[in-house]
Amino acid sequence: MRVTAGANGARCRTTSWSHRTAWRLLAGVGVAFGCACTVAHATDEIQVYDASIAAVGQFTIQQHLNYVARGQPLPPFPGGFRSDGSLNGTPEFAYGMTEWWELGLYLPFAVQDRQFLSDGFKLRSLFVSPSAAQRDFFYGVNFELSYEMPKFAQTRWGLEIRPIIGMRKGDYEFIVNPIVGIGLGRLGVADFTPAARVAEKVAQDVQLGLEYYADFGEIGHFAALRNQQHTVFAVTDFKVGDFDVNFGVGYGLTPASDRVVVKTIVGYAFPVAGAAPADTPGTTLRNPFRERAPGLLSGGSSF
């Protein structure tokens, strides 16, 4: 609205409109930040756990790399890390303690605008049903303690509890991880972030499948559907020599989801000292079809 000298009414109306507009803009930005904060999680590890672990005394390593080709243009909170155009990843080091217990260490990072950013570390303790890779029905639970940097989270410490429930039948497998992520501290909440996978063995050491990842928001106060994250990945698992590879392309189904994400996991299992090659699983990671007893399946599964 144009203001002229002496037009007090017009001037007052212009000022009132400007104040209303400013408050609406601020409110909109606040809502955007609030919604993103409710559902924001790092993308250093995009993976469905299937209860397979390293052999006793065996070290394994995985390298996770995930590129967000089209993500969220705004950070999840003021001063936070926006996902759009970022490369996220982590090395994952694991060691088999017993036939039902594995310990792991992550060193998450992100790269954006030619800047390398560390996101602290994560420690995990994974408990599974013994010989899970040879079972048609298997289960386990993973506990993960994380320390995150201020740019990635509003709480320094976090805890993830990841139950694992899965079934295999013929060339097919179905796995569910009903995950609960807990931020520790004044701003922390408990979020429900489930993941699931269905896959088919299509050739020796090759699987094709779909993986689903979601973030419903705070338990007891789920976000509106448009503010939840729901992403579906088309994935494949295969071997390249002694390396296991998982590759997938994901599409976000809601406005709060990253629209296009490309994920990779490459893993290697070190031989167990003093063990014959036949006594050490020939795969690093979570590929149970390759580890099943003779007469059962011998193909590959997801990590």
Sequence and secondary structure as in RCSB ss.txt:
>XXXX:A:sequence
MRVTAGANGARCRTTSWSHRTAWRLLAGVGVAFGCACTVAHATDEIQVYDASIAAVGQFTIQQHLNYVARGQPLP
PFPGGFRSDGSLNGTPEFAYGMTEWWELGLYLPFAVQDRQFLSDGFKLRSLFVSPSAAQRDFFYGVNFELSYEMP
KFAQTRWGLEIRPIIGMRKGDYEFIVNPIVGIGLGRLGVADFTPAARVAEKVAQDVQLGLEYYADFGEIGHFAAL
RNQQHTVFAVTDFKVGDFDVNFGVGYGLTPASDRVVVKTIVGYAFPVAGAAPADTPGTTLRNPFRERAPGLLSGG
SSF
>XXXX:A:secstr
    TT HHHHHHHHHHHHHHHHHHHHHHHHHHHHHHHH    S      S    BT EEEEEEEEEEEE  SS 
SSTT    TT EEEEEEEEEEEETTEEEEEE  EEEETTEEEE  EEEEEEEE TTGGG SEEEEEEEEEEE  T
TT SSSEEEEEEEEEEEEETTEEEEEE  EEEEESTT  EEE  EEEEEEEEETTEEEEEEEEEE EETTEE  G
GGSEEEEEEEEEEEETTEEEEEEEEEE STTS SEEEEEEEEEE   TT  GGGS S SSS GGGGS TTS  S 
   
